Amino acid sequence: MSETVASEAKASVTKANGTGAEEKQARRNEKVGQVVSTKMQKTIVVEIEMRKAHPKYKRVMKTNKKFYAHDEQNSARVGDVVRIRETRPLSKLKRWQLEEIVRRSALAQAEEAAAAAKLAQL
């Protein structure tokens, strides 16, 4: 009887240490917002618009909050809609990381086209 209990305990430990570890990984918080600044190196500022009903008057109010996110390749441009994911603290203000660029802004696409045209002339 005690042998079966011990074997079950060993099986649960191997699951926690082995392939089951991916399943137990905590899901990180994600937000979607618009890039408002790219003036820093490897850092973007993303503004998130939140809609929340007033507790007493029930009127829907918009509030904006800015988050600093890490952008390793400096790929995001001002106006892009991006998805950011929560991560460990990277600096005093940075606690988010760029996950993906959901939609490029029209201004960023125009800049890329102009840069490609300049390269074609050279």
C-alpha positions in Angstrom: 0.0 0.0 0.0 2.7 2.5 1.0 4.6 1.6 -2.2 1.8 2.8 -4.4 1.6 6.1 -2.5 5.3 6.6 -2.8 5.2 5.9 -6.6 2.4 8.3 -7.1 4.3 11.0 -5.1 7.4 10.4 -7.4 5.2 10.6 -10.5 3.8 14.0 -9.4 7.3 15.3 -8.6 8.6 14.3 -12.1 5.6 16.0 -13.7 6.3 19.2 -11.9 10.0 19.1 -12.8 9.6 17.7 -16.3 7.1 18.3 -19.1 4.4 19.7 -16.7 6.5 22.8 -16.0 5.3 24.5 -19.2 1.7 24.0 -18.2 2.2 25.5 -14.7 3.9 28.7 -16.0 1.9 31.7 -15.0 0.1 33.6 -17.8 1.5 37.1 -18.1 -0.7 40.1 -18.3 -1.1 41.6 -21.8 -2.3 45.0 -23.0 -2.9 46.5 -26.5 -2.2 50.2 -27.0 -0.7 52.9 -29.2 2.9 53.9 -29.3 3.3 57.6 -28.4 7.1 57.9 -28.1 10.2 56.1 -29.4 12.8 58.7 -28.4 14.7 56.3 -26.0 17.0 53.5 -27.1 15.2 50.1 -26.9 12.3 51.6 -25.1 8.8 52.7 -26.3 6.0 54.5 -24.4 2.6 52.8 -25.0 -0.6 54.6 -24.1 -3.5 52.4 -23.2 -7.1 53.7 -23.3 -9.3 52.2 -20.6 -13.1 52.5 -20.5 -14.7 52.2 -17.1 -18.1 52.9 -15.7 -18.3 55.4 -12.9 -19.2 53.6 -9.6 -22.1 56.0 -8.7 -23.2 57.6 -12.0 -22.7 54.6 -14.3 -21.4 56.9 -17.0 -18.6 55.3 -19.1 -15.4 57.3 -18.7 -12.2 57.0 -20.7 -8.8 57.1 -18.9 -5.4 56.9 -20.4 -2.3 55.3 -18.9 1.2 55.2 -20.2 3.5 52.2 -19.9 7.2 51.9 -20.7 8.0 48.8 -22.7 11.2 47.2 -23.8 11.7 47.1 -27.6 14.9 45.1 -28.3 15.1 45.8 -32.1 13.7 49.3 -32.0 11.1 48.1 -34.5 8.0 50.0 -33.3 7.2 53.5 -34.6 5.0 56.3 -33.3 1.4 55.6 -34.0 1.7 51.8 -34.2 -0.8 49.6 -32.4 1.2 47.1 -30.3 0.7 44.3 -27.8 2.9 44.4 -24.7 3.4 41.7 -22.1 4.2 42.1 -18.4 7.8 41.1 -17.4 10.2 41.4 -14.6 11.4 44.9 -13.7 14.0 46.0 -16.4 14.6 49.5 -15.0 13.0 52.0 -12.7 9.9 52.4 -14.9 10.1 49.5 -17.4 8.0 46.5 -16.5 6.6 45.5 -19.9 8.1 44.0 -23.1 6.9 44.4 -26.7 5.2 41.2 -27.8 4.1 42.1 -31.3 3.1 45.0 -33.6 -0.6 44.5 -34.3 -0.9 47.3 -36.9 1.5 49.7 -38.4 0.6 53.4 -38.6 0.1 55.0 -42.0 2.9 57.5 -41.1 5.4 54.6 -40.4 4.5 52.9 -43.7 5.1 56.2 -45.6 8.5 56.6 -43.9 9.5 53.1 -44.9 8.5 53.7 -48.5 10.5 56.9 -48.7 13.5 55.2 -47.2 13.2 52.4 -49.8 12.9 54.9 -52.6 16.1 56.7 -51.4 18.0 53.4 -51.4 16.7 52.6 -54.9 18.1 55.9 -56.2 21.6 55.2 -54.8 
